């Protein structure tokens, strides 16, 4: 009867078989590095690839501590080491004992060539960058519905000013067709004229993952956009051509939301400051008139035109009284207007509505306004004032 192996026994057998093969000891391989990760333990984990294949690699601290700076994605390397299998999860990988840099990888060379060409043509010139609107009425977002980008932008925007609507245009952000979809999204927003600023974003990744953002056609679409575009691709260490041609670059999608959405507290402060400045100007004019009255009084007294002096003084004092009254009325009117605006802002706040027992239903990042097109067994996101629930539709009942 044939023996039945456990998973551990099978993986361990393969590991030992690889270890006994002299062809797999102290071999050298050449390729381009990607997905480089350096952990606090000192170990390096990355992939090595060529145009046809990829292999996972690990280089432990005892082998890499003399190398110094870790290699970067896109570099071409020659690795020396052994092939083995990690028994616990059955992963086939290359254990690196020595590493030599072999120049710059093919994708990185293409990136540098395109960057240099566009820079020479003036596409990175600060003079052609469009300023962001200080108080946008609506913001467009171009990104994937998957991942945390939409959630991060929505959270920051809601906390800073919940009254500003966000319009999502879902696209692929990597792989075939990603650049074309992002270009179409930019054209859509420019044709519709519904938003005042666009955030083009995705999370971090390897140079391959971000390659759609290095597309020359996408760069042209960003430069030609009439609407300002904020590039929020990856994290602080990830740069793409889109970052260089965009009107402004944000290190993360959350930072992009902070740049685009003005803080309602800051808005309130500016209104109060403007009202105070206006009141100060009016009061300064009043003081100037008072000084003028004193000056005229002195001049008239010297000429002793008693009757004329009394009439002039009366008119000037009346003018001063009217100026003071106007100043007080203006300051009061601005204060009243500010209170009305803050009351309207509070009434429009989605949080105020949610706290009264209402909830918002989202599907794929968009608010549902009715049961039209909702399907049974479809997953929805229900937003309450104190949290979010993912739920599945069990039945649909129409009113009336």
C-alpha positions as CSV (number, residue, x, y, z in Angstrom):
1,X,0.0,0.0,0.0
2,X,1.4,3.4,-1.0
3,X,2.3,5.6,1.9
4,X,0.4,8.9,2.4
5,X,2.7,11.8,3.1
6,X,2.0,14.8,5.3
7,X,2.4,18.3,3.8
8,X,5.4,18.8,6.1
9,X,7.0,15.5,4.9
10,X,6.6,16.4,1.3
11,X,8.0,19.9,1.7
12,X,10.9,18.7,3.7
13,X,11.7,16.0,1.1
14,X,11.7,18.6,-1.6
15,X,13.9,20.9,0.5
16,X,16.5,18.1,1.1
17,X,16.4,17.1,-2.6
18,X,17.3,20.7,-3.5
19,X,20.0,20.8,-0.9
20,X,21.6,17.6,-2.2
21,X,21.7,18.9,-5.8
22,X,25.3,20.2,-6.5
23,X,24.0,22.3,-9.4
24,X,22.0,24.5,-7.0
25,X,24.8,25.3,-4.6
26,X,26.8,28.6,-4.9
27,X,25.2,29.5,-8.2
28,X,25.0,33.0,-9.7
29,X,21.9,34.6,-11.3
30,X,21.4,37.9,-12.9
31,X,18.2,40.0,-13.0
32,X,16.4,43.2,-12.1
33,X,15.3,43.8,-8.5
34,X,11.7,44.7,-7.5
35,X,9.6,44.7,-4.3
36,X,12.6,45.5,-2.2
37,X,11.8,45.4,1.6
38,X,14.3,45.9,4.4
39,X,13.1,44.9,7.8
40,X,14.2,46.1,11.3
41,X,15.8,42.7,11.8
42,X,18.3,43.6,9.1
43,X,17.0,40.9,6.7
44,X,16.2,41.9,3.0
45,X,13.4,40.3,1.0
46,X,12.9,41.1,-2.7
47,X,12.2,39.6,-6.1
48,X,14.7,39.1,-9.0
49,X,13.2,39.0,-12.5
50,X,14.0,39.0,-16.2
51,X,11.7,39.4,-19.2
52,X,10.4,35.8,-18.7
53,X,10.4,34.8,-15.1
54,X,10.7,35.9,-11.4
55,X,12.1,34.3,-8.2
56,X,11.7,35.4,-4.6
57,X,14.9,36.1,-2.8
58,X,16.1,36.6,0.8
59,X,19.4,37.9,2.1
60,X,19.9,37.6,5.8
61,X,21.7,40.2,7.9
62,X,24.8,38.1,8.4
63,X,25.4,38.2,4.6
64,X,24.3,41.8,3.8
65,X,25.8,43.9,6.7
66,X,28.9,44.7,4.8
67,X,27.1,45.8,1.7
68,X,25.7,49.0,3.2
69,X,22.9,50.7,1.4
70,X,20.2,48.2,0.2
71,X,19.6,48.0,-3.5
72,X,16.7,49.8,-5.0
73,X,13.9,48.6,-7.3
74,X,15.0,48.7,-10.9
75,X,18.7,47.9,-10.3
76,X,20.3,45.0,-12.1
77,X,22.1,42.6,-9.8
78,X,24.3,39.5,-9.9
79,X,23.4,37.3,-6.9
80,X,25.4,34.4,-5.5
81,X,23.7,31.8,-3.3
82,X,21.7,28.6,-3.0
83,X,18.2,27.5,-4.1
84,X,16.0,26.0,-1.4
85,X,12.4,25.5,-0.2
86,X,11.0,27.1,3.0
87,X,9.4,24.1,4.5
88,X,6.7,25.9,6.5
89,X,4.8,27.4,3.6
90,X,6.4,25.5,0.7
91,X,7.8,28.7,-0.9
92,X,10.7,28.2,-3.4
93,X,13.3,30.9,-3.1
94,X,16.9,31.9,-3.6
95,X,19.0,32.4,-0.4
96,X,21.5,35.2,-1.3
97,X,25.0,35.1,0.2
98,X,26.6,37.7,-2.0
99,X,25.3,40.6,-4.1
100,X,26.9,42.7,-6.8
101,X,25.3,45.6,-8.6
102,X,25.2,45.1,-12.4
103,X,24.0,48.5,-13.5
104,X,20.5,49.9,-13.8
105,X,17.4,47.9,-14.7
106,X,15.6,48.2,-18.0
107,X,12.4,49.8,-16.5
108,X,14.4,52.3,-14.6
109,X,16.4,53.3,-17.7
110,X,13.1,53.9,-19.5
111,X,11.8,56.0,-16.6
112,X,14.9,58.1,-16.6
113,X,14.9,58.6,-20.4
114,X,11.2,59.7,-20.4
115,X,11.8,62.0,-17.4
116,X,14.8,63.7,-19.0
117,X,12.9,64.1,-22.3
118,X,9.8,65.7,-20.8
119,X,11.9,67.9,-18.5
120,X,13.8,69.2,-21.6
121,X,10.5,70.0,-23.2
122,X,9.4,72.1,-20.2
123,X,6.7,69.9,-18.9
124,X,8.0,70.2,-15.3
125,X,8.4,74.0,-15.4
126,X,6.8,75.5,-12.3
127,X,5.4,78.4,-14.4
128,X,2.9,76.1,-16.1
129,X,1.6,74.6,-12.9
130,X,-2.0,75.6,-12.1
131,X,-2.8,76.7,-8.6
132,X,-5.2,74.7,-6.4
133,X,-8.6,76.5,-5.7
134,X,-8.6,77.7,-2.1
135,X,-12.2,76.6,-1.5
136,X,-13.3,73.9,-4.1
137,X,-17.0,73.2,-4.4
138,X,-16.5,69.7,-5.6
139,X,-13.5,67.3,-5.9
140,X,-12.9,64.6,-8.4
141,X,-11.0,61.4,-7.5
142,X,-9.4,59.0,-10.1
143,X,-8.3,55.7,-8.5
144,X,-9.3,52.1,-8.0
145,X,-12.3,51.2,-5.8
146,X,-10.1,48.5,-4.3
147,X,-7.5,49.4,-1.6
148,X,-7.5,52.1,1.0
149,X,-7.1,55.2,-1.2
150,X,-10.8,56.1,-1.4
151,X,-11.3,55.5,2.3
152,X,-8.3,57.6,3.2
153,X,-9.3,60.6,1.0
154,X,-13.0,60.3,2.2
155,X,-12.0,60.2,5.9
156,X,-9.6,63.3,5.7
157,X,-12.1,65.3,3.5
158,X,-15.0,64.5,5.9
159,X,-13.1,65.5,9.0
160,X,-11.9,68.8,7.4
161,X,-15.1,69.9,5.7
162,X,-18.1,67.4,5.4
163,X,-20.0,69.8,3.1
164,X,-17.6,69.3,0.1
165,X,-18.8,66.5,-2.3
166,X,-16.4,63.9,-3.7
167,X,-16.9,62.4,-7.2
168,X,-15.2,59.0,-7.8
169,X,-14.2,57.9,-11.3
170,X,-13.1,54.2,-10.7
171,X,-10.1,53.0,-12.9
172,X,-7.5,50.4,-13.0
173,X,-4.2,51.7,-11.5
174,X,-1.9,49.0,-12.8
175,X,-1.6,46.5,-15.6
176,X,-2.8,46.6,-19.2
177,X,-5.3,49.3,-20.0
178,X,-4.7,51.2,-16.7
179,X,-3.1,54.3,-18.4
180,X,-5.9,54.5,-20.9
181,X,-8.6,54.4,-18.2
182,X,-6.9,57.2,-16.3
183,X,-6.6,59.3,-19.4
184,X,-10.3,58.8,-20.1
185,X,-11.1,59.8,-16.5
186,X,-9.2,63.1,-16.9
187,X,-11.0,63.8,-20.2
188,X,-14.3,63.1,-18.6
189,X,-13.8,65.5,-15.7
190,X,-12.6,68.2,-18.1
191,X,-15.6,67.8,-20.4
192,X,-18.2,67.7,-17.6
193,X,-16.7,70.6,-15.7
194,X,-18.3,69.3,-12.4
195,X,-15.2,69.5,-10.2
196,X,-12.7,72.2,-9.3
197,X,-9.7,69.9,-8.6
198,X,-8.7,66.3,-9.4
199,X,-6.8,63.8,-7.2
200,X,-5.1,61.1,-9.2
201,X,-4.0,58.4,-6.6
202,X,-3.1,54.9,-5.7
203,X,-1.1,53.1,-3.0
204,X,2.6,52.3,-3.1
205,X,4.2,49.5,-5.0
206,X,7.2,48.3,-7.0
207,X,8.3,50.1,-10.2
208,X,6.2,47.5,-12.2
209,X,3.1,48.2,-10.1
210,X,3.5,52.0,-10.7
211,X,4.4,51.7,-14.3
212,X,1.1,53.0,-15.7
213,X,1.8,56.3,-14.0
214,X,5.0,56.6,-16.2
215,X,3.0,56.5,-19.4
216,X,3.9,59.4,-21.7
217,X,0.2,59.7,-22.9
218,X,-1.0,60.0,-19.3
219,X,1.7,62.7,-18.7
220,X,0.3,64.7,-21.7
221,X,-3.3,64.4,-20.5
222,X,-2.2,65.7,-17.0
223,X,-0.4,68.7,-18.5
224,X,-3.2,69.6,-20.9
225,X,-5.9,69.3,-18.2
226,X,-7.7,72.6,-17.6
227,X,-8.6,71.4,-14.1
228,X,-5.7,71.3,-11.5
229,X,-4.5,67.8,-10.8
230,X,-2.9,66.5,-7.6
231,X,-0.7,63.4,-8.0
232,X,-1.0,61.2,-4.9
233,X,0.9,58.0,-6.1
234,X,2.5,55.7,-3.6
235,X,4.4,56.8,-0.5
236,X,7.1,59.4,0.0
237,X,9.9,57.3,-1.6
238,X,7.9,56.5,-4.7
239,X,8.2,58.9,-7.7
240,X,6.5,58.6,-11.1
241,X,6.3,60.8,-14.2
242,X,2.8,61.7,-13.1
243,X,4.3,63.3,-9.9
244,X,6.6,65.5,-12.0
245,X,3.9,66.8,-14.5
246,X,1.1,67.2,-12.0
247,X,0.3,70.7,-10.7
248,X,1.3,69.5,-7.3
249,X,2.6,66.3,-5.8
250,X,1.3,64.8,-2.5
251,X,3.3,62.1,-0.8
252,X,0.1,60.1,0.1
253,X,-3.6,60.2,-0.8
254,X,-4.4,61.5,2.7
255,X,-2.0,64.4,2.2
256,X,-3.7,65.1,-1.2
257,X,-7.1,65.4,0.6
258,X,-5.5,67.8,3.1
259,X,-4.2,70.0,0.3
260,X,-7.5,70.2,-1.5
261,X,-10.0,70.4,1.3
262,X,-9.9,73.6,3.3
263,X,-10.5,73.2,7.1
264,X,-13.8,74.6,8.2
265,X,-12.2,75.9,11.3
266,X,-9.7,77.8,9.2
267,X,-12.5,79.2,7.1
268,X,-14.3,80.4,10.3
269,X,-11.1,82.0,11.5
270,X,-10.6,83.8,8.2
271,X,-14.2,85.3,8.3
272,X,-13.7,86.6,11.8
273,X,-10.3,88.0,10.8
274,X,-11.8,89.8,7.8
275,X,-14.6,91.2,9.9
276,X,-12.1,92.5,12.4
277,X,-10.0,94.1,9.7
278,X,-13.0,95.8,8.2
279,X,-14.1,97.1,11.6
280,X,-10.5,98.3,12.3
281,X,-10.4,100.2,9.1
282,X,-13.7,102.0,9.8
283,X,-12.6,102.9,13.3
284,X,-9.3,104.2,12.0
285,X,-11.3,106.5,9.6
286,X,-13.4,107.7,12.6
287,X,-10.2,108.6,14.5
288,X,-8.9,110.4,11.4
289,X,-12.1,112.5,11.3
290,X,-11.8,113.3,15.0
291,X,-8.3,114.5,14.5
292,X,-9.5,116.6,11.5
293,X,-12.2,118.1,13.7
294,X,-9.6,119.1,16.3
295,X,-7.4,120.6,13.7
296,X,-10.2,122.6,12.1
297,X,-11.4,123.8,15.5
298,X,-8.0,125.2,16.3
299,X,-7.7,126.9,12.9
300,X,-11.2,128.4,13.3
301,X,-10.6,129.6,16.8
302,X,-7.5,131.4,15.6
303,X,-9.6,133.3,13.1
304,X,-12.4,133.8,15.7
305,X,-15.3,133.1,13.3
306,X,-17.6,132.2,16.3
307,X,-20.8,131.6,14.4
308,X,-19.2,129.7,11.6
309,X,-17.1,127.6,14.0
310,X,-20.2,126.5,15.9
311,X,-22.0,125.4,12.7
312,X,-18.9,123.6,11.4
313,X,-18.2,121.9,14.7
314,X,-21.9,120.7,14.8
315,X,-21.6,119.2,11.3
316,X,-18.3,117.5,11.9
317,X,-19.5,116.0,15.2
318,X,-22.6,114.7,13.4
319,X,-20.4,113.2,10.7
320,X,-18.3,111.5,13.4
321,X,-21.4,110.2,15.0
322,X,-22.6,108.8,11.7
323,X,-19.2,107.2,11.0
324,X,-19.1,105.5,14.4
325,X,-22.7,104.3,13.9
326,X,-21.8,102.9,10.4
327,X,-18.8,101.2,11.8
328,X,-20.7,99.5,14.6
329,X,-23.5,98.5,12.2
330,X,-21.0,97.0,9.7
331,X,-19.3,94.9,12.4
332,X,-22.6,93.8,13.8
333,X,-23.9,92.8,10.3
334,X,-20.8,90.8,9.5
335,X,-21.1,89.0,12.9
336,X,-24.8,88.2,12.2
337,X,-23.9,86.9,8.7
338,X,-21.1,84.8,10.1
339,X,-23.4,83.2,12.7
340,X,-26.0,82.4,9.9
341,X,-23.4,80.9,7.7
342,X,-22.1,78.7,10.6
343,X,-25.7,77.7,11.3
344,X,-26.2,76.6,7.7
345,X,-22.9,74.8,7.6
346,X,-23.9,72.8,10.7
347,X,-27.3,72.0,9.3
348,X,-25.8,70.8,6.1
349,X,-23.2,68.6,7.8
350,X,-23.9,64.9,7.1
351,X,-22.8,64.2,10.7
352,X,-25.7,66.3,12.0
353,X,-28.1,64.3,9.9
354,X,-26.6,61.0,10.9
355,X,-26.8,61.9,14.6
356,X,-30.6,62.3,14.2
357,X,-30.9,58.6,13.4
358,X,-30.4,58.6,9.7
359,X,-27.8,56.6,7.8
360,X,-26.1,56.7,4.3
361,X,-25.9,53.7,2.0
362,X,-22.8,53.4,-0.3
363,X,-22.1,51.0,-3.2
364,X,-18.7,51.0,-4.8
365,X,-17.9,54.3,-3.1
366,X,-21.1,56.0,-4.3
367,X,-24.1,57.2,-2.3
368,X,-27.3,55.3,-3.1
369,X,-30.4,57.7,-3.3
370,X,-33.0,55.0,-3.9
371,X,-33.5,51.2,-4.4
372,X,-33.2,51.5,-8.2
373,X,-30.6,49.1,-9.6
374,X,-30.0,47.6,-6.1
375,X,-29.9,43.8,-6.3
376,X,-30.5,41.0,-3.7
377,X,-27.3,39.6,-2.2
378,X,-25.5,42.7,-3.2
379,X,-23.0,44.0,-0.5
380,X,-23.6,47.6,0.7
381,X,-21.7,49.9,3.1
382,X,-24.0,51.6,5.6
383,X,-22.6,54.7,7.3
384,X,-23.9,55.7,10.7
385,X,-22.8,58.7,12.9
386,X,-20.6,56.4,15.0
387,X,-19.3,53.8,12.4
388,X,-19.7,51.8,9.3
389,X,-21.5,48.4,8.6
390,X,-20.9,46.2,5.6
391,X,-24.3,44.4,4.9
392,X,-25.8,42.1,2.3
393,X,-29.3,42.9,0.7
394,X,-31.7,40.1,1.6
395,X,-34.9,41.6,0.2
396,X,-36.1,44.8,-1.6
397,X,-39.4,46.3,-0.8
398,X,-40.8,49.3,-2.8
399,X,-42.9,52.0,-1.0
400,X,-46.5,52.5,-2.2
